[in-house]
Amino acid sequence: MRSTEVVIIGAGAAGLMCALTAAARGRQVMLLDHANKAGKKILMSGGGRCNFTNMYTEPGNFLSQNPHFCKSALARYTQWDFIALVAKHGVPYHEKKLGQLFCDNKSSDILALLLEECDQAGVKLHLDTSIEQIEKTAGGYLLQTTLGAINCQSLVIATGGLSIPTLGATGFGYQVAKQFGHELLPTRAGLVPFTITDQLKTLCTELSGTSVDCLVSCNEQSFRENILFTHRGLSGPAILQISSFWEPGDTVQINLLPDHDVPQWLQQQQAERPNSELKTLLGELFTKKMANLLADTWFVSKPMKQYTHAELADIAEKLASWNVVPAGTEGYRTAEVTLGGVDTREVSSKTMESLKSPGLYFVGEVLDVTGHLGGFNFQWAWASGYAAAQYV
């Protein structure tokens, strides 16, 4: 039987950060993963450029049933700490927008620096390793694995959520939590495109590939970003953001012209350009194809002077608060994160240690902490992994 001080299950962002930090403290660390490669989600994130943190990270950027839980870890390992690590390794990066930091080259730069730090600190990484059984012992935990039996004092669950199963996501971490008496909050796909099945589907399909800057709102939350029409429905940053706040059956409100006072703009066009057709004017604000489709689908396009006040008010309503009831989402297949998970009220916000089973720790996405789009979920992985590493 092998013995080590710390076993971490899951070689993703949170697991790697926890491993390198704990090992740098002088702990004997074994990092196990069932996949054939570490950090698969890191590699595909941000379109292959890895949006590794956000300069404006604060607790308000996270969803949780227990909103105070994330504060302690985020305060102890900040975005600036991770940026310093990136700078130490000479990885070139840039701000894309809204504080989102991306690699200039490839996501593999971030994975390489984490693996290098692990290597230097003496972390023993074992890939292609499955966990068959875990039991509590007097001094910690005993794991039956495909490597054989492993005994450890501290066990860290860094297995992530259910999103993107093709990259190896499973519910393993939730099973472990349940085994040791933890409550699980219902899980669902977050940061995920919407599917549309009603008459809007035709419009979405026709406009597939078209991107528009919009203000999207649902359940008292609003995001100003692009939406993207797809063959299946709606995607793009604003849609991904709002999807985390949407529940089945809810209406999503989309302002297609957030920079305009739409009723006033229409009246102004009617006064100044009475002979211009509506679709011509819309063509100055949207693509010509989109303007034509909106005009044909939603209104009868005619010269501005022919519209009554009531008709203009109706047009303004449709453009400034287009109401969409999605059929659903694309689910875990394309979701960037999993909402819900291990109830944080049963985990120490200081140490990430289970309040139910001493020596058991949870970090990253397996917990009920989900960031907005834009590098926040990585920052939670770094911060929670670092927090646990101080105590394992």
N, C-alpha and C positions, 0 to 999 in steps of 0.2 A: 504494500500500500504506500502511495505517495502522501507526504504531508507538506503543507505550506501554511503560511499565516493567513493569506487572503486569496480567495478565489473570486474572480469576476466573470459572470456569464454574460456574454454579448460584447463583441469587439467593434461596436459602432462608436459614434461620437462620445457619448457619456462614458462608456466602458473604457475606451482608450484614455480619456482624460483622467478618469479615476485611477486607472492602472499606472500611468506614468507619474502621477502625483504621489500616490501611496508608495510606489517603489523608490521615488526620490527621497521620501521620508525614511527610507531604510527598511521598509516592509518587504517580505518575500511575497511576490505577487504572481499568480497564475491566471492568465486571461484565456478563457475558452470560448469558442464559437463553432456552431454547427456548419457554418458556411465554409466555402473553400478559399475565401478571401476576406480580409478585414475591411470594414468601412465601405461596404457596397453602396449604402445610401449617400454617403459623403461624395462618392465618385459621380453619382448621377445628379446630385443636387445642383440647383441653379443653372440648369441647362449645361452641366458639365463644367461650370465655373465656380461652383460652391459659394453661395451667399453665406459666409461663415459667421458673421455677426451683424449687429445694427448699432450705429453710433448713438441712437436715441433710445436704447433699451431701458425700460423702467417697468415696475410691476403692473402698471396699467395695460401693458401689451400682452397680458396673459389671461387665459380663461381657466377658471377652476371653481369647484363648488366651495373651495376654501381660499378666497383670493389673497389672504395674508401670507399663505404658506411660502410662496416663492421669494418673498422680500429678503429674508436673511441670506440665502445662498447668492442671490443676484447682487447683494451689497458686498459680499465677501470675495466674489470673483467676477469682476466687471468686464464689459466689452473692451475696456482699455487694457486689461490684463491679457486678454487673448490677442489683441492687436500687437502688444509688446512681444508675445511669443512668435507671432507671424513675422514681425520685423527681425527678431533674433535669428530666424532661419532665412532671412533675405528673400521672402516670398513677395513678389510684386503684386499689388492689389489696387483697386480703385473704388470710389463711391459711385454707384450707378445712379441712384436717386433716393430721396427720403432716408438717408443714412445707411442704405444697404451696401455692405462691402463685399466685393467679389474679387476672386483671383484674376490677375491679368491673363494668366496662362490656363491652367487646368485645375480641376478639383483635386487631382492627384497630388498637387503641391501640399495641400492641407493634410491629406492622409499620410504623405511621406514624412512630414515634420512630426506628426503624432507617433508614427511608428519608430522614427529615429529617437525621439525622446524616451519611448518605452524601452528601446534597445539599450540606450545609454544607461538607463536606470536599472536594467537587469530584469525587466518583465519577461516571464516565460509565456510566449504566445502559442497556443495550440488550436489550429483550425481543423475543420472536418471532425469535430468532436461533439458527440451527442451526450446529453445528460439523461440517464435512464431512471435514476431515483435519487431523492434527497431525504436524509433524515437528520433530526436534531440529536446531538450527542451531548455528553456532560461538558465537553470543552469547545463545542462549536457545531460543525456540520460534517456529515459524511456523504460524499457524492459517489454514486455508481455511474461510471462513464465508459465510453468506448475506449478510453485510455486505461481503464482500470479504476480501482477505488482511490478516491482522493479525500484526505482529511483536512479541514481548515478551521481556523478560529472565526474568521469573518467571511460572510458570503454576500456578494453584491449582485443584485439582479439589474442588468443593464440591457435587457432584451428588446426594448422598444415596444411599439404597438402593432396593430394589425395592417397598417397601410403598406401597399405595394408588396403583396405576397410573392411576386415573381423574384423579388430580391431576398427572399427567405424569411419574411415576416411571419411570425406565428404567435399564438396566444400563450406561449410557454410561461412568460413572466406572470401572467394573471393566474395560471394554474398554481404556481409556487406560492403566490400571495394567498390564494384560497386555502392551500394546504396548511399554511401557518396561521389561519384564522382571520385573514384580512377581508374587509368588505371591498367589493368591486363596484364602482359606479358604472352605469350603463355606457358601453362604448359605441361610438359611431364615427363615420368618416368625416374628417374636417379638411379645410383648404382643398376643396374638391369641386369639379365642374358640375353644373346642373344639367339634367336631361329634361327635354321638353317633348311632350307627345301630342299636345292639342294642335289647333290650327296654326299656332305660332311656329310649329316645326318647319313648315314650308319656308317661312321667312328666314329662320335660322339657317336652314340648308342653303337657300339661295344666297345668303350673305356670308356663308362659311369662309373664314379667313379674314373677314373685315373686323378691324379693331377701332373702338370709339372711346374717347375720354368721357366718363360718366360719373355721376354721383349715385351710388347704390345704397338703398336703405332697407332694413328689416329689423323688427323688434327693438326699436330705439337705438340701433347702431347704424352708422353711415360710413362709407368709404369712398373716397374720390380717387379713382384709378381707371385704367382701361378695362373695357369688357371686350370679349372676343366671341364672335358668332361661330358656331361649329356645326357639323352635320348632326350632332346629337343634341345640341342645345346651346348653352351659354357657358363661356369660360373666361379666362383673363384674370388679372390680379384682383380687380374689384369684386368679381363673382366668387373667387376662391376665398377672399376675406369674409364676405358676408355669409358664405355657406356654413361657417362655424357657428353662426348665430341663428341659422334657419332651422325650423322644425317642419316635418312633412305637413302640407296643407297651408303653410304660411304664404302670404303674398310678399313678393319682393318688389320694391318700387325703384324704378330707374329713371333718373333725370338725364335725358340724352343731351341736354344743352345747359350744363351747370354754370357756364359763364354768362348766360343770358337771362334777363327777366323776360321770359318767353311771351307772355301776353303783350307786354309793352313793345317787344321787338316786332311781333306780328302787326300790331296797330301802326307802328312806325313804317313798316314795309308797305302796308296798305295805303298810307298817306303819301309816301314818297315814290313808290313804284307801283301804282295801281294796275298797270297793264302787265306786270310780270306774273308768270304762273308760279304757284306755290312750289312746285317741284324744282323750278329753276333756282328759286331763292334757297331752298333746302340744299340744293346741289353745291351752294357756296359754303355750306357748313359741314356737310357729310360728303362721302363719295357720291358720284353721280348715280351709281347703281343703287346705293342705299336710299338716296333721295327719291328716286323713281319708285322703288319698292314700297317705301313708307307712304308715299303719296297715293299709290295705287291700292295698297292694302288697307290703309286707315282712313284716308280722306278721298274726296273727289278733287283732283287737282284742276284748278281753274284760275283765271286772272284774279289777283288779290281784291280788286274792286268789287268782285261779285260775291264775296263772303259777307254774311251778316255777322253782327257782334257775337251772337250765340255760336255760330259755326267757328269763328276764330277762337272763342273761349274753349270750345271742345278740342280744337287742334292743339292749343296751348297745353291743355290738360294731358293729352296723349304724349306730347313731346317732353313735358317737364315732370310728369309722374306716370310713366308707363308701368302698369301693374302686371306683373308676371307671377303665375302660380306654377312653380316647377313641378314636374311629375315626380322627380326624385333627384338623386345625385348619381354620379358614376361609381360611387362606392369605394371600397378599399383598393380596388384595382389601380386607380389613379390618384387616390387621396395622398396628400403630402404628410398628413398627421392623423393620429387617432385621438378623438376627444374622449374624456372619461378615463377610467382605469383605476389604479389602486387609490383608495380613499386616503387623502393626505392627512386627515384628522387622526389616522392611526400610525403616522410616521413623524419622527422628530424633524422639525424644519431646520434645526441647527446641524444635525448629524446625518440625516436621511436614514436613520436606523429605525427599524420596526419597533413600535411600542408593544407589539404582541409577542415577538420572538427575538430576544437579545442576540446580537451578532449578525442579524439579517438586515440588509440595506437595499433600498430601491433608488435608482437614479434615472434621469432622462424621461423618455416618453411613456414608459410603463406607468408612471404616476399620473394622477389627474391634474396635469398642468400642460396647457397647450398655448403656444405663442401665436401671434398674428403672423402673416406672411412677411418675409423680409429679413430673415436672419435671426429672428427671435428664438426659434426652436433650437437652433444650434447654440445660442448663448445659454439657454436653459440646460442643455446637455453639458456644456463646459462647466457652468456654475454648480449644478447639482453633483456632477462627477467629482469636482474639486472639493466640495463640501464633505462628501462621504469619505474622501481619501484622507482627510485630516483625522479621522476617528477609527478607521478600520484597523 
